[in-house]
Amino acid sequence: MQMTRNLLPLGVLGLIFAGQVLAADVPFGGEYQGTGRQCFGKLSIRSKTIEWRTPFAACKKTPYRVLKQESGALGQEAVFLLQGKSCGFGVIVLGLDPKQPDYWNATGYRSMADYEKSSDDKLLCSVERLPERSRR
């Protein structure tokens, strides 16, 4: 019985660190805050779902697949293909320009075809990544 009580804190720590490792596997995982008339709201990227709520889009927790993930001198970008029931977006792109390291660009396209042709029919928002302590 004594041994079980002593190992319990180690098990809890293991779960905490496992969650951090899983979060690290998610491209740009975390929460982002948008501002302004069209973009006020929150974009949340989790290990299995993505959620984006603005005055013009109510994308509830939706499963996704990562289509592309790039990091380099020209910036960082991840492209998420939303799966299951559509929420108004078929593709969400999140990118960071190294010239503006405090703000990310989140773009929602209605479909894969709109993304591929870089359609003007999209929601483009500047979002700020929330610090870890604000994500809870």
N, C-alpha and C positions, 0 to 999 in steps of 0.2 A: 504494500500500500504506500509506504514511504517513497519508494522508487517511482511510482506512478505520479505522485504529486511533484516530485522533483523534475520529471521529464515533461510535464504539462507546459511550462513556460517555453521549452525548446520547440514543442509542437506548434505553439501559437506563433513563435518567431518564424518557424519554417513556412507557415501559411502566409505571413506578411511578406516575406522575401519572395515566395513563389508568385504572389500577386504582382510584385514589382518586376519580376523577370517576364511574366506574361505581358504586362503593360509595355515593356521594352520591345516586344515582338510586334506590336501594333505600330504601323507607320504613323508618326505624329499623333499618337494616342493622347487623349486628354480633352480638356474643355477650352473652348474659345468663345469670347464675348464679342458680339457685333454691336455697332451703334448706328444711329441715324434712322431716318424714316423707314427705309426698306429693310434694313439689316439688323435692327435692334433685336437681340435675342441671343441664343446660345447654340453652338455647334459642339456636339459631344461625339468623340470617336472612342469606342471601346473595342475590346478584343473580338467581339462577334457582331456588334451592331453599331450603327451610326444614327444620330438623331440631330435634326436641325430645325429649330423653331424661330421664325421671324414673323412679322406682321403679314408677310405675303407667302409664307410657306410653313406648313405644319407637318414636318416629316418626323413621324414617331419612330421609335426604335425599329430599325430596318436592318436585316442582315446584308452583308456586302462581301464583295471579293475585290482584292487589290489587283488592279489591272497593270499598274506601273508605279514604280517607286524609284526616284532618282535623287542623288545628292552630289553636288559638285560645286565648282567655283562660280557657276552661274546661278546657283540657288538650290532649293530643295523642292520636290514636288511629289505628291502621291495622288493617284487617280483611283477612285472607288466606284465600282459598278454595283449599284444597288440591286438586290435580289428580292424576290417575293412580290407582294402587293406594292405597287408603285405609290410613292408619296408626292408625286409631282415632279420628282427628279429621277432620272435614270442613272445619271453619273454626277458625282461630286468630286471636284478637284481642289486640293489644298496645296498651296505653294508659298514659299518664302523667298523673297528677293533679298540677297545679302546687303543691298544698299539701304534697305528698310528693315533691319532685323527685329524690330519690335512688333511689326504688323505682318500678318499673313493674308493672302488672298484666297477666299473661298468662293468657288464658282459652282453653281448648280445648273446642269443641262437637263432638258426634258428627256432626252434619249441618247443612246450611243451614237446615232447618226448625227445629232446636233453637236455632240462633243467632237466627233471626227471632222466635221466641217467648220468647227469653231463658230457656231451659229451666234447671231446677235440676240437670239431669244434665250436669255439666260439670266440668272440672278448672280451678280458679282458683288461681293462684300469684302471689305477690309475688316479683319477680325484680329483680336489680341488674345494670345494664349494666356490663360489664367495660371497663376502660380499653383504649385502642388497643394498648398494649404487651402486654397479657395475651391478646390475640386471636390471636396468631401461634402 
